[in-house]
Amino acid sequence: MIRSVRPTLRCGDVVPTATLTVDNPDDNPALREPIVGSWIPQSGFAIFDLPEPWPNGPFGANLHVEADGYMPYEGRFTLADFHVIPPDAHNANLRIQTADGAAPYPLLDFTLTPVRPVVTLGPLHVAERGFVDDHGTPWPWIGCSDFRLFDRFIKGEHIQPIIDERLACGFNQLRVFAMCGNMFHFFPQEHPDYQAKLTEFLDLLGSCGLRTEFTVMVDATVVMPRLEDQQRFWAEVCVTVAGRTDVFLELVNEVDQTINVIDTTRFEQPAGVISCHGSKGIVDAAREPVCVTPVWTYGVLHPKREPDWPRYGHNIDEDVYHTLHVAGVINESCRPDQGRGPIPSDHFDAIVNMLVMGGGGTFHSQAGKDSRLFDATEKPCAEAWGKGAKVVNLALRNGQYVAGHLYSPPFPVMWREGDSTRAHGRILGGQAMCSLPQMRDGYVPVAQDGWRIVKQDGSYVECVRP
């Protein structure tokens, strides 16, 4: 009887090289050297024929796999005692067992990770309403909620498919929670290697071209209720991320919510990293600041989630930039299951408005809260968010504010109440850009006051004049 191990190795059309090193307590000469596997391309697995006699098990084995274009795989598992073979062992594909697997002893199944070019994300700086790189080139905040992503990573889950999907949708930044006690169980004190794993996690996202907004205090009254513990943990995180150019650090999520309440005055602004003092829930900007004050490097806004929500990018300019005098973003917006429902054009319009009026915004969803792949209603909205972000001419972001409902200066395109939920724009010299969220059917923007439309993509219109 041939005893063989057949791990499935998913790596496209590439032929891998696989070796198996089996523990050899009885010094079997046939097991002194690694066994080279035979690759079966039609089936997608390598076969390792194990010699007779096979001693009583189970025994450990180390699997090493290499394939061009993929990260090497090193895995250790336990071979079952082949003298106790499950009832369906006559099926050749099930003769390979793992003693640490549940009945019916599943096949070993591995997915190789593609090698990615290392992406270096340079420093960002605040410049008026948004962020720029070292060369002064505007950087758009195209974020995606992924609250649970670090929790999944630190617990050993494979998060690359989620990262790949977010990148494919056009996101350049993820908002991730450092702890949680409500939506899921993530207590940092239960992970002795927390800070080391945080570095690994941030390195992984950064190498893929994704920056991270790391929100530290979440459900702190449940997860970490003592102020001294909160301060210690904050200090540890600040040390871990200090000097990183791919991280935004947010102290607290929605501090006005009972479960999140902390004394924000007892935490110092970190050095060496872009930081935000914290967010609030939906508040009346006429009565109080929309985020925690004093503001640090940038401010954030969590606006209402009503049917006309795509126009609320304007509030970044009004409630953060002009009121608090810092750059601002919306880092938690209306989900596809809120507002008017999963309408992709609303999400296109929203990020356009946020980038015309401020630093940008973060796509929010149920999938993002749980850090899973988008469902069939969420994904088109996420893709629309990424597409909308690409059409905005960020060079005009700090131009003069204009609006359709204001008489002076005249809006670059003809507009009347009802043509869209709002009409916001910027004029910089002989160039202008306009955001017309949720345009009514039949409305076609027409230039006025000497302007000429040179670009229109959905609700975004760009104009020039002599």
N, C-alpha and C positions, 0 to 999 in steps of 0.2 A: 504493500500500500504506500503510495507516494503522499507524503504530507507536505503541503505547500502553503505559503502565505501569499495572498493576492491582494495587496492594497490597491485601491482605485486611486489613480493620480490624475486629476483633471488639470491639464496644462495645454489645451488646444492641440495643435498638430505637431508640437515639439516632442522629440523622443527623449525622455529623461534617462539618466543613469541612476540606478538605485542599488544600494547595498544594504544588507541586513547583517548586523553583528549580534549573535545570540549569546547570552550568558552560558558559560561552559563549565559548570562546577565539577563535572566528571572528567574534564580535560579530554573530551572527544576530539581526536586529531582532525576530523572533518569539520569541526566548528572553530578551529583556532584562527582561521582567517575569515574576513567578511564574505558573505555569500552574495554573489552578483545576480541581480534579478534579470529575468528575460522579459522584455517589453512586448506586450500583445496589443498592437495599436487598435485592432478592431474592437476590442473590449475595453481598452483604456486602463488595463492594469498590468502590473509587473508580477511575475511568478518567481518565487524563491523556493526551490526544492530542498527540503530538509532531509538530512541523511538518517538512515537507520543504524543502530538502534536509537530510539528516542527515549531518554530517561523520563522518569515520572516528573510531571510538572506541577504547577505552572512555572514558566521561566520568563525572565525578562529578555527583551530584545530592543536594539536601537536601530531605527530606520533612518538612512541618510539618502536624500534625493537631490539631484542637481539637474537643471534643464536650462538651456540657453534662454536668456530673457526673463528668468524667474529667480526669485530668492531661494537659496538652498533651504531644504526642509530637514530638520532634525527632530525626531520624535521617539519617545520611549513608550513601549506598551508591554503587555504581558501575554505570552502565548499560553493558550489553555493546555491543560493536561490532555494529551491526545488519547489516553486510555479511557477517558470519559467523554465520548463523542455524542453530541446531541442527536436526537432521533432522525433529523433530516440531513445527516451528514453524507448520505449517498449523493446529494446534490453537490457537484464539484465546486460550485461557487460558494458553498457554505461550509466547506471543510476547514476554512481558516477561521479560527475562533479567537476571541480575546477574553481572557478570564475575568477582566474587569468590566465587561459589557454585560448588559442584561440579556436574558434569554429572548430570542433565539440566537444570541451571540452574533451581533451584526458584523459585516465585513468592515475592515479598516477602510476609511474613506477620507482622503486628504485633498485639499485644494491648494495648489501652489500659488503664491502671490507674485504677480509680475513685478519686475524691477522697474522702478520709476526714476526718471531723471531727477536729481536733487534740485529742488527749487529753493532759492534763497530769497526770502522776503525782507526787503530793506526797510529802514526806518520810515515812519510816517510822522507828520507834524500837523498840528491844527493851523489852518489858514482861513480866517474869517468863518464861513459857514460850514466848512468841511475839512477834509484831510488832503494833504499833498505829500509826495515823496521828496527825497533829497534834491531832486531836480526841479521841484515846483510843479510837477505834473499832478493834476487832481486825481485822487483815488476815490472811487465810488464804494460806498458801504452797501454791499449786496449780500445781506445776511440771511441766515436760515436758523430757526430754532432747532436745536438738537440737545434738549435738556439732559437726556439720559445717556448721552454718548460716552462720557467718561466713566459713568457707572458700569456700562456694559464692558468697556475696555478693561477696567481694573479687575473685573470678575472673569476675564479670560474669553469673552465673546469675540467673534470675528466681525469687526466693524467695517472692513474695507468695502463691502458692497454698498453700505450706506454712504461712505465717503465718495465712492465713484458716482453714485446717483446724484448727490448734491453738486458735485463738480459738473456733471453732464447738464444739469439744469442751469448752470451759469453762476452759482453762488461762489463768493470769494471769502466768506467768513461764516463761522458757526457760533451760535450762542449756546454755551454749555454750562450746566449747573455743577457746582462743586459739592453739593450735598442736597438731600431732599428727604422729607419725612411724610409727605402727603401723597403725591402722585406715584412715588415709588420709594423703596427703602434704600437709602444711601447715606450711611453714617461714616464719615472719614475716620473716626476713632477705631473703627473695626478693621482698618487696613494699615498695618504697621509700615508698609512700603508706599504709602500714599504719595509722598512728595516725589519719590523716584519714579513711580508710575506716571505721575503728572508730567514730568519731564519727557518720558517716553511718548506719552499721548500727544503732547504739544509738538514734539519733534515729528511724529507721524503726520499730523495734520499739516504742519508747516512744509514738510517735504513734498506733500501733495499740492501745495499752493494755496492752502487754506489758513487764514488767520483765525484766531479764537477770541471771542468775547467770553471771559470766564467769570460767571456770576457766583460769588463766594457764599454769602449768607442767604440761604433759602430754607424756610421753615425752621429757622434757628431756635425758636422757642421749644421745639420738639427735639431737634437733632442735637443741639448744643446750647442748652439754656443758660449756662453760667457765663457771665461776661468775661471772666478771666480765660476760660477755654476759647471763647470766640476770638479774643484779642491774640491769644497765642497762635491759634490756627491762622488767623489773618496774617500775622507776622511771618509764619512759616511759608504760606503761599507767596507772599510778597518777595521773600528771599528766593524762592524757586523761580519766579518769573522775572526777577530783576534783570534788566539788560536785554530782555527778549524783544525783538522788533516785530514779532508776529502775534503779540498778545495785547488785548484790551482787558483791563481788570475792572470789574464792577463790584463794589462792596456788597450791595444788598438788592434783592428783588422785592419790589412793591412793599416798602417798609411800612406803609400805612395799613397793611392787612394784618390782622391780629396775630396770625401764625408767624409773621415775618418780623415783628417789632424788635428792633435793637436800638441801643443808644448810639446813634451814628456820630455823636460828638466825641466818642471815646476811641475813635479809630483814626489813625493818621494817614494822610495821602502818601502812597508809596512812591519811592524814588525809582527812576530808571524804567518806567513803564507808563504807557497811556492809561489813564484811569478815570473812572466815573464814581461819584460818591453814592449813587444808587438811584433806583427808580421808585415811583409811586404807582398806585393803580390809577384809575380814571378819576381825575380831580377837576374842580372848577378853577381854571387858570386865573379868573378874575379875583379869586379869594386867596389863593396860595400858589407857591411855585409848583411847577409840574414835576419836579424831581428833587432829590435831596440837595439841600444847600448847607454850607457854601459849596458851589459846584467845583469840581476838580478840573481835569483836562477837557472833558466834554459832558454834555447833558443828554438825557434820554427822555422820551415821551411815550406813554401808553395811552393812545387816544380812544375815543368811543368807537364802538363797532356797529354802528347803525348802517342802514342801507346806502347812505351817501359817503361812506367811509373813505373812498379813494381820494377825496379832496383834502383830507386832514394833514397831508404833508405840509400845507401852509402853516400849520400850528408849530412846526419846528422853527420856522422863521420868526413867528410872532411870539411864541411862548418860551422859546429857549434862546435863540440868538439875540433878539431885541430886548427881551426881558432879563435874561441871565448873563448875556454878553459872552457866550461861548458857542462853539460849534455844537450842533445837535443832530440826533438821529431818532427815528422811531424804532426801538429794538423789540417791540412786541405789538403786532398789528392784528387786524381782523383775520380770523381763520376762514378757510373755504366753507366751513359748516356754519358760519355766522354771516352777518350782513345780508346781502341779497342771495347768498348761497354760493355754490362753486362755479362762479362765472369767471373764466380766465381773463377776459378783458378788464374786469375790475382790478385784478392784481397787476396787470400790465399798467393800467392807469395809475395805480397807487404808487408804484415805485418810480414812475416817471415824475409824479407830483413831488415825491419826497426828494428826488435828486435835483429837480428844478428849484425847490424851495429850501433845501437843507443838505445835510451830509449823506442821506440815503435812508435805508430802512431794512428791517428783518422780516422775512416771510415767516408766518406763524401757522401752525397746523397741529392737528391731533397726532400725526405721524412724528412731527418734530418734538412734541412733548415727550413721546415715548422712544424717540430715536429708532424708528423702524422705516422701512421703505414706504414711499407714498402709495396711497391707494388710487383707484381709477379716477376718483374725483379730485384728489389733491394734486396729482402729478401735472395735469395740464395747467393748473393755476401756478404751480411752482415754476414750470417752464416759461409761462407768460411773464412771471416776475423777472427771470433772467433775461428774457428778450427785451423787456421794457427798459431795463437798466442800460442796455447797450446802445439805445438810440439817443440818449441825452448828451448834448454837447456840454461837458462839464466846464469848459473854458468860459462859459457864460454864467456860471453859477453865482458869481458875486456881482452881477450886473444890477441895474436899478429895478426895483420891484414895480410891476404893473399888474393891473387886474381889470377884467372885463367890466366890472360894476363901478369902476372909478373913471372919472372924466379926464383926469390929467395925471400923467401923460396918456394920450390915447392908446388903447390896446392895439397891437399890431394886426389883429384880424377882427373882422366884424363879428360881434357877439351880442346877444341879448339874453336876458334871463330865461332859462329853460333850454337853451341850446346845449348846455352841459351843466353839471351840478355846480361848477365854478369855472372861472377862467383866470389862471395865474400865469405870470411870465416874468422874464428878465430881459432888459435891454442893456447892451454893452456896446457903445459906439454905434456902428452901422449894422450890428447883428442883434437878433432877438430870438428867444425860444419861448414857446407857450405850452402850457399843460391844460388840456380840456377834458377832464375826467368825466366818464359816463355820458358821452355825447348822445343826443337823441337821434333816432333814426331820421335820415334825410338831411341832417345838418352837415353842410360842407363849408369849412372855413375859407373865407375870402379875405385877402390882404386889404389893408386900408392905410391911409395916412402916409402914402409913399413907400410902404413896405412891399416886398415881393416874396412870396413863399418859395423856398428853395428845397424844402424837405417836409414831408408829412409821413408819419408812421403811426397809425392809429390816432391816439389822442395827443400825440406830440407833433408840434408844428415849429419849424425853424424859418426865420425870415431874414432878409437883408434889405438895405436901402442905401443909396448914395450918401 
